[in-house]
Amino acid sequence: MNSSTRPTPRPFRDSDAQAILPRSASLALWLPRVASGQWSPEVAAQSVQQEDEPHIIDDRGSAVSLVTFLRSTLGRVVASCAVFPVPGDIASAPYLATHSGVESEELVLVRMVAEDRSQRNIALVPEVTEFGPAGDRGYSTHWNVVEVDPWEFQVLGSAGSLADAQRALRVGLAQATEALIALDVARWHEEHADLIDLLRDSYDLSGYIPEDLPARVYSVLESSARLRAIVDIARFSDGSALNSTQAQARLRLLRDVDAISRRAMEAATLMTPLVG
């Protein structure tokens, strides 16, 4: 179930505001670093999984742990990126992964090279299952491997450059502020009240991403993750105080801001030799 069909915002991974960073963003950033030998698979897997049950990678019927999968990528990852398709906006998702990608609203694209120099392009699509009562929720995650066509030019055309993302985020933050002024914050879902307070200011993402991330990339990633979380909560707030025209205008604005933040996160996670 995606955030466009569920009755409440997409579930946060836990009560920590840092947990708004999608699993796909974490994995996309770790993959090339593990593959190059900079970081161990164990460190990367822990950063991606956090409090989840150990993640499973299902590749053509063969299921392995995330740690095992990461070990298998050593020296093989040429390009990677997290993309975030939603209904009506699938520009970054390869055709063969569109349906499953929209269902999960996130996926990781990877280009790998084998010892014989043959290329393989895949999408890692997470299927997250939530269990347990409110206040004590747990998550199990299976990543399904989907074979896709070469994807880098498509993502570059959709996500744009990091500089483009920074400029768009400044506009998005201003638009989000305008949209939120119209909301009665006191009527927002009580279960998200603590997160709303935490999301007002920047915060430390270090537990979820590699610590050697360039400052410019980190800034875009942090701003886009926070903006998307705020918009996602705002989208589900009580809009009864607005008339139909106002409500529709606010929804369009929130969708536009969400698109800006998704594109920015894609640009921040993209690693491809096509751009150096």
Buried (B, 14 or more C-beta within 10 A) or exposed (E): EBBEEEEEBBEBBBEBBBBBBBBBBBBBBBBBBBBEEEBBBEBBBBBBBBEBEEBBBBBEEEEBBBBEBBBBBEEBBBBBBBBBBBEEBBBBBBEBBBEBBBBBBBBBBBBBBEEEEEEBBBBBBBBBEEEEEEEEBEBBBBBBBBEBEEBBEBBBEBBBEBEEBBBBBEEBBEBBEEBBEBBEEEEBBEEBEEBBEBBEEEBEBEBBBBEEBEEEBBBBBBBBBBBBBBBBBBBBBEBEEBEEEEBEBBBEBBBBBBBBBBBBBBBBBBBBEEEE
